[in-house]
Amino acid sequence: MTDISTTVTVRQATHSDAAPLIAVLVEAFLDGQVADWLVPEANDRRAVYRRYFELVLNHGLENGHVDTTADLSAVAIWYPRVEPPPKGSLEYQPALEEATGVYAARFALLDAVFEAFHPGEPHHYLAYVAVSPEQQGHGVGAAMLGHYHRQLDALGIPAYLEASNLRNRDLYVRLGYRAGPPLILPTAGPTIWRMWRGQPEAPAPAGFPASGPLSRRRSL
Ligand SMILES: CC(C)(COP(=O)(O)OP(=O)(O)OC[C@H]1O[C@@H](n2cnc3c(N)ncnc32)[C@H](O)[C@@H]1OP(=O)(O)O)[C@@H](O)C(=O)NCCC(=O)NCCS
């Protein structure tokens, strides 16, 4: 059997990849409990997500590290958090409101909850990962994340993410993360699992890394 991790070519994305990668993000995140909570009106969702993920991807390209695959069927947006992040840009809030319209309060609340519970220890933050729906379940996501994890492992840097459902949580556990106490989003929102991937060789610290001043503001 072919090991998919050797057949998936991962490279850093650039602005010229933006259009297909925004489409991957929109289609991959279109369904699910978080989408139902963020944009309850299904008829609005695709248009809102198109504007939102354009903002997200461009922010990642300019301020973080974006990986993709040779066929542009997958995208991962990482932010190094090895020192306190710069203050969030003043333009972000109006841009979010413009992109998400009447749903802006939910998007802002999601950001605020994630920010409040972000670990204080230095790490790289996986803000978004998506594989185009036709390609899901064939090992592409695991291969793309494995590519970045190997670089983190060589530098001894942990990783952190929020898992939006149990199936994703299982994937991340297989990739070396462990789950912290779940977050339940307000106003009858979905459950989110905070996940931490320490250095493979280091003994696991007791408990989950505490939230701290290193990350008072989300990168986005
Ligand atoms: C989560 C995601 C990036 C994983 O990439 P992938 O290439 O589909 O995953 P892989 O083939 O490498 O691994 C398969 C595992 O991923 C997880 N998974 C989560 N959602 C999945 C989906 N819709 N289809 C297939 N696998 C999925 C499962 O743990 C699965 O293992 P299982 O089939 O034994 O349950 C991708 O499925 C996706 O884009 N999902 C929608 C967006 C999303 O939820 N992003 C992550 C937010 S935390």
The ligand as an SDF file (V2000), in Angstrom:
LIG
                    3D

 48 50  0  0  0  0  0  0  0  0999 V2000
   -9.9970   17.8350    9.1610 C   0  0  0  0  0  0  0  0  0  0  0  0
   -9.3140   17.7240    7.7860 C   0  0  0  0  0  0  0  0  0  0  0  0
   -8.3440   18.8790    7.5710 C   0  0  0  0  0  0  0  0  0  0  0  0
   -8.5070   16.4070    7.7960 C   0  0  0  0  0  0  0  0  0  0  0  0
   -7.8930   16.2370    6.5200 O   0  0  0  0  0  0  0  0  0  0  0  0
   -8.1300   14.8770    5.7190 P   0  0  0  0  0  0  0  0  0  0  0  0
   -7.2000   14.8370    4.5860 O   0  0  0  0  0  0  0  0  0  0  0  0
   -9.5840   14.7250    5.4370 O   0  0  0  0  0  0  0  0  0  0  0  0
   -7.7310   13.8130    6.8570 O   0  0  0  0  0  0  0  0  0  0  0  0
   -6.8510   12.4860    6.7160 P   0  0  0  0  0  0  0  0  0  0  0  0
   -7.3370   11.7030    5.5420 O   0  0  0  0  0  0  0  0  0  0  0  0
   -5.4200   12.8200    6.7680 O   0  0  0  0  0  0  0  0  0  0  0  0
   -7.2590   11.7480    8.0660 O   0  0  0  0  0  0  0  0  0  0  0  0
   -8.5610   11.2390    8.1950 C   0  0  0  0  0  0  0  0  0  0  0  0
   -9.0580   11.6230    9.5480 C   0  0  0  0  0  0  0  0  0  0  0  0
   -9.3550   13.0250    9.6090 O   0  0  0  0  0  0  0  0  0  0  0  0
  -10.4830   13.2160   10.4660 C   0  0  0  0  0  0  0  0  0  0  0  0
  -11.5760   13.8650    9.7290 N   0  0  0  0  0  0  0  0  0  0  0  0
  -12.2920   14.9030   10.1940 C   0  0  0  0  0  0  0  0  0  0  0  0
  -13.1940   15.2950    9.3240 N   0  0  0  0  0  0  0  0  0  0  0  0
  -13.0830   14.5030    8.2510 C   0  0  0  0  0  0  0  0  0  0  0  0
  -13.7940   14.4330    7.0170 C   0  0  0  0  0  0  0  0  0  0  0  0
  -14.8020   15.2750    6.7190 N   0  0  0  0  0  0  0  0  0  0  0  0
  -13.4260   13.4990    6.1250 N   0  0  0  0  0  0  0  0  0  0  0  0
  -12.4240   12.6620    6.3970 C   0  0  0  0  0  0  0  0  0  0  0  0
  -11.7150   12.6770    7.5700 N   0  0  0  0  0  0  0  0  0  0  0  0
  -12.0430   13.5960    8.4910 C   0  0  0  0  0  0  0  0  0  0  0  0
  -10.8770   11.8520   11.0000 C   0  0  0  0  0  0  0  0  0  0  0  0
  -10.1940   11.6390   12.2200 O   0  0  0  0  0  0  0  0  0  0  0  0
  -10.3390   10.9410    9.9170 C   0  0  0  0  0  0  0  0  0  0  0  0
  -10.0940    9.6510   10.3930 O   0  0  0  0  0  0  0  0  0  0  0  0
  -11.3060    8.5660   10.3500 P   0  0  0  0  0  0  0  0  0  0  0  0
  -11.6940    8.4490    8.9030 O   0  0  0  0  0  0  0  0  0  0  0  0
  -10.6780    7.3430   10.9080 O   0  0  0  0  0  0  0  0  0  0  0  0
  -12.4180    9.1250   11.1880 O   0  0  0  0  0  0  0  0  0  0  0  0
  -10.3650   17.6750    6.6310 C   0  0  0  0  0  0  0  0  0  0  0  0
  -11.1770   16.5450    6.7830 O   0  0  0  0  0  0  0  0  0  0  0  0
  -11.2310   18.9380    6.5510 C   0  0  0  0  0  0  0  0  0  0  0  0
  -10.8920   19.8580    5.8490 O   0  0  0  0  0  0  0  0  0  0  0  0
  -12.3660   18.9370    7.2600 N   0  0  0  0  0  0  0  0  0  0  0  0
  -13.2930   20.0860    7.2170 C   0  0  0  0  0  0  0  0  0  0  0  0
  -12.6800   21.3410    7.8450 C   0  0  0  0  0  0  0  0  0  0  0  0
  -12.2400   21.1000    9.2650 C   0  0  0  0  0  0  0  0  0  0  0  0
  -12.9610   20.5280   10.0650 O   0  0  0  0  0  0  0  0  0  0  0  0
  -11.0100   21.5460    9.5890 N   0  0  0  0  0  0  0  0  0  0  0  0
  -10.4060   21.3740   10.8940 C   0  0  0  0  0  0  0  0  0  0  0  0
  -11.0050   22.2750   11.9130 C   0  0  0  0  0  0  0  0  0  0  0  0
  -10.4240   21.8330   13.5500 S   0  0  0  0  0  0  0  0  0  0  0  0
  1  2  1  0
  2  3  1  0
  2  4  1  0
  2 36  1  0
  4  5  1  0
  5  6  1  0
  6  7  2  0
  6  8  1  0
  6  9  1  0
  9 10  1  0
 10 11  2  0
 10 12  1  0
 10 13  1  0
 13 14  1  0
 14 15  1  0
 15 16  1  0
 15 30  1  0
 16 17  1  0
 17 18  1  0
 17 28  1  0
 18 19  1  0
 18 27  1  0
 19 20  2  0
 20 21  1  0
 21 22  1  0
 21 27  2  0
 22 23  1  0
 22 24  2  0
 24 25  1  0
 25 26  2  0
 26 27  1  0
 28 29  1  0
 28 30  1  0
 30 31  1  0
 31 32  1  0
 32 33  2  0
 32 34  1  0
 32 35  1  0
 36 37  1  0
 36 38  1  0
 38 39  2  0
 38 40  1  0
 40 41  1  0
 41 42  1  0
 42 43  1  0
 43 44  2  0
 43 45  1  0
 45 46  1  0
 46 47  1  0
 47 48  1  0
M  END
$$$$
